């Protein structure tokens, strides 16, 4: 049965929560993998702290957007201490709602020439 909750009731997301959902929308990952991918996406400008990551993962898990997974990579490329997480169907719906919300804001910024390349804006 599909989750009857409205994903818009969970937006706006905290930036760290959206970043985690973005990473997990590409596939399961462990905490360090989430941190590294988020850092790479920002060109190294943003560094997610471990405590911040795991607090956000607890929030997302308690809201049914993320779940721990038992799937493990091949033993030679695994570290048994790592905990893996996956986005849920509801988490994907919330992430989509947040992406659309942000898209509207970016469109408004472009309309106001904040991202048009004028005055160093983009």
C-alpha positions as CSV (number, residue, x, y, z in Angstrom):
1,X,0.0,0.0,0.0
2,X,1.3,3.5,-0.9
3,X,2.1,5.9,1.9
4,X,-0.9,8.2,2.2
5,X,1.1,11.1,3.7
6,X,1.4,14.2,1.6
7,X,5.1,14.8,0.8
8,X,4.6,18.6,0.8
9,X,3.8,18.4,4.5
10,X,7.5,17.6,5.0
11,X,8.9,20.5,3.0
12,X,11.0,22.5,3.2
13,X,13.7,20.0,4.2
14,X,16.8,21.0,6.0
15,X,19.7,21.3,3.5
16,X,21.5,18.3,5.1
17,X,18.3,16.2,4.8
18,X,17.8,17.0,1.1
19,X,21.5,16.3,0.4
20,X,21.2,12.9,2.0
21,X,18.1,12.1,0.0
22,X,19.8,13.3,-3.2
23,X,22.7,10.9,-2.5
24,X,20.5,8.0,-1.6
25,X,18.3,8.6,-4.7
26,X,21.3,7.3,-6.6
27,X,21.5,4.1,-4.6
28,X,22.3,2.7,-1.2
29,X,25.3,4.2,0.7
30,X,27.0,4.3,4.0
31,X,27.6,7.4,6.1
32,X,31.1,8.2,4.9
33,X,29.9,7.6,1.3
34,X,27.1,10.2,1.8
35,X,29.5,12.7,3.2
36,X,32.0,12.2,0.4
37,X,29.5,12.5,-2.4
38,X,27.9,15.6,-0.9
39,X,31.3,17.2,-0.6
40,X,32.2,16.4,-4.2
41,X,28.9,17.8,-5.4
42,X,29.7,21.1,-3.7
43,X,33.2,21.2,-5.1
44,X,34.5,20.9,-1.6
45,X,32.8,24.0,-0.3
46,X,30.4,22.1,2.0
47,X,31.6,19.5,4.5
48,X,29.0,17.6,6.4
49,X,30.0,16.7,9.9
50,X,29.5,13.1,11.1
51,X,27.2,14.0,14.0
52,X,25.1,16.2,11.7
53,X,24.8,13.4,9.2
54,X,23.7,10.8,11.8
55,X,21.2,13.1,13.5
56,X,19.7,13.8,10.1
57,X,19.6,10.1,9.2
58,X,17.8,9.4,12.5
59,X,15.2,12.1,11.6
60,X,14.7,10.8,8.1
61,X,14.5,7.2,9.3
62,X,11.9,8.1,11.9
63,X,9.8,9.9,9.3
64,X,10.0,6.9,6.9
65,X,12.1,8.6,4.2
66,X,15.2,6.5,4.7
67,X,15.8,3.0,6.0
68,X,18.8,1.0,7.1
69,X,19.6,-1.8,4.8
70,X,21.2,-5.2,5.4
71,X,22.7,-5.4,1.9
72,X,26.4,-5.5,1.9
73,X,29.0,-5.1,-0.8
74,X,31.5,-7.9,-1.5
75,X,33.6,-8.7,1.6
76,X,36.8,-7.4,0.0
77,X,35.4,-3.9,-0.4
78,X,33.3,-3.8,2.8
79,X,34.0,-2.5,6.3
80,X,31.7,-4.3,8.7
81,X,31.4,-1.1,10.8
82,X,29.6,0.7,8.0
83,X,25.9,1.1,8.2
84,X,24.1,1.3,4.9
85,X,21.0,3.3,4.1
86,X,18.5,3.4,1.3
87,X,15.8,6.0,0.3
88,X,12.2,4.8,0.6
89,X,9.5,5.3,-1.9
90,X,8.0,8.0,0.4
91,X,11.5,9.6,0.8
92,X,11.8,9.8,-3.0
93,X,8.4,11.5,-3.1
94,X,9.5,14.0,-0.5
95,X,12.8,14.7,-2.3
96,X,10.9,15.3,-5.5
97,X,8.6,17.7,-3.8
98,X,11.6,19.6,-2.3
99,X,13.4,19.6,-5.7
100,X,10.3,21.2,-7.3
101,X,10.0,23.7,-4.5
102,X,13.7,24.7,-4.9
103,X,13.3,24.8,-8.7
104,X,10.5,27.4,-8.3
105,X,12.9,29.5,-6.2
106,X,15.7,29.2,-8.7
107,X,13.3,30.2,-11.5
108,X,12.4,33.3,-9.4
109,X,16.1,34.1,-8.9
110,X,16.7,33.8,-12.7
111,X,13.8,36.1,-13.3
112,X,15.4,38.7,-11.0
113,X,18.7,38.3,-12.8
114,X,20.4,36.8,-9.8
115,X,21.6,33.8,-11.8
116,X,21.8,35.3,-15.3
117,X,25.6,35.9,-15.3
118,X,25.0,39.6,-14.8
119,X,27.2,41.2,-12.1
120,X,29.0,37.8,-11.4
121,X,25.7,36.1,-10.5
122,X,26.3,32.9,-12.4
